Amino acid sequence: MGMFEVKVELANLAAPGRAEEVSLLVDTGATLSWIPREVLQKLGVTAFSKLPFSLADGRVLERDTTAVILTIDGRKAPVPVALGEPGEEAVLGATALEVLGFVVDPVAKKLIRAEPPRSANSSLRGFEDLIAGVDLLVGTTYVEQLGLLLRILCTAEWCTCLRPNQG
C-alpha cells in the first residue's frame, strides 16, 4: 500500500472566484488538511485561529487554521485547514475526506465516493440547511460567515467529523 496525491481546487470562502488547483498527498492520519501558507495567502485567505497538533513522532506544533472551499471530483464544501509552513508537506486530511464523502482505496491509490449515511430523515437535509444558511451571510463578517457555515456543517447528519465527542 502506498501514498498518493490528488488534485483539488481550493477557493476563498469569502470570495469563491479566487481559486487555485493544487496537488495534495492523501494522509488519513492527519486530522486537518495542511495547505501551504503561500497558497492560501495568494487566494486572500487569512488565519482565524491557532491550534496545537500532535505529530507522529510525539512533537506538538501550533499552526494557524482557517477554512476554505475544497472541491474534489465535483464535490465541494467548506473545510477547516491548517496553514502549512515552508518545508511541510501539503496534505489532504481525514476531515476533508469525510466532509466531502470520500474514502481511500490505498491499494488502487484513489479516492472512492462513499455512500451517504441512511437515516429516518433525508441525508440531503444538511445540504438544504447549508443552502438556507447562505442567505444569512449577507452583511456579516468573514469570521461570522465561517462560524455559521461550520455550525451548519456540525449539525448536518452527513458530517459527524466536526462534532465534539458525545460519548
N, C-alpha and C positions, 0 to 999 in steps of 0.2 A: 504494500500500500504506500502510495506516495503523496506528496504535496502537489498542489496545482493552483494555477491562477485563473481568475475570471475577470472579464471586462465588465465594469459597472459604470453607470452615469451618476455623478454627484451633482447636486444643484443646491443653490442657496435657498433656504426655507422661506426667506422674506422676499426673494427675487428669483423665482424658479427659472427665468430666462438665462440666468448666469449659471451655466452648467459646463461640465467637462467630463470626458470619458477617461477612466484610469484603470489600470490593471492591479488587482489585489490578490494576495496569497490567501487562500481559504484556510482559516485556522479556527476550528471548533473549540479549541482550548482557550481562546480569547473571548471574554465576555462581550466587550465592545469592539467595533472595528477601529483600527488605528489608521488615520489618514494623515499624510504629511502636512505639517502646518502650512508650508508654502503653497500647496494646492488649495487649501481652504482659504488662505488669505487672498489668493488670486480670484476666488469666487466671491470675495467680500464677506465671508463667514467669520464671525468673531466668537471667541470663547465666552461662556456664561457661568462656568463653574470649574472647580478644580477637585479631582477625586484621586484617592490612593488606589494603586493597582498592585496586586501581588504577582510577581513573576515566578516562573517555574523553578528558578534557582533560589527562591526564597527572598529575594530582594523586594522591597516595596518602593514604588516610584509614584510621584504625584504628577498628574498630567491634566492640562486644561481639557474641558469637554464642551461639546456643543451638539447641535443636531443639524442634519442635512436631509434633503430628499435623495434617497438612493433608489436607483432603478436597475433591475436585473431582468433580462428577458421579458420586458414589458410590464413587469410588476413594479409598482412604485409606492413608497411610503416614507414618512419622516422617521429617521432613526437616530438615536444618540451615538456619537462617535467621540473618540479621544484624538487630540491633536498630537500626531507623532513628531518627534524631534529628528534632526539630521542623523542619519545612520541607523534609524529604527525602521524595521520592515513595515510596509503598508499592508495591512491585513483586513480581511472580511471576517468579522467575528460572529459568534453564535446569536447574539441579539438580532442583528440584521437578518440573518438567515431565518430565524423564527418569525420575525415581524413580516417578512416578505413571503413566508411559506415555502421555504426550500429545505431539503435535506441533502446530505452529502453522500455521494457514492464514491468512496476512496479508491476502490479497485478500478472503476471506469474513469476516475478523475473528472467527475462532472457533478453539477447540481441537478437535483430532480425536484420537480414541483410536488410538494406534499399535498395530500388530500386535506381539505378543510375539515375542522372538527365538526362532529354532528352533535346537535343538542335539540331540546324541545323548541327553542327559538331558532330562527334562521341565523346561520353563521354569517350572513351578509349584514346583520344588524349593525355590527361595528363599522362597516363601510358607510351605512346610512348615517350613523352618528358623526362620522368624520366629515361627510359632505355637509351635513347640517351645521357642524361646527365651523366650517369655513366662513359662513355668513357672519359669524360673531367676530371675525378677525379684523374687520374694518375699524379703523380708529384706535387700535391697540398697539402697544409697543411690541418690539421683537420678542422680548422676554415673556410678555403676557401671551403672545401668539404661541410661542413654543410650549409654555406651560399648559395652555388649553389643548394643544394637539397631543401632548404627552398624556394628559388626563383622559382624553378620548381614547387613545390607544390602550391605556391601562385598564379601562373599563370595558373595552370590546372583548367579546367572547373569544375571538380568534387570536388574541395576543395576551398570553399569560407571562411573557418574559419580563415585563417591567413591574409587575405587581410584587409587593412585599410578600414574603413567605407567610402564608396563612396558618401554617401548622404549628 
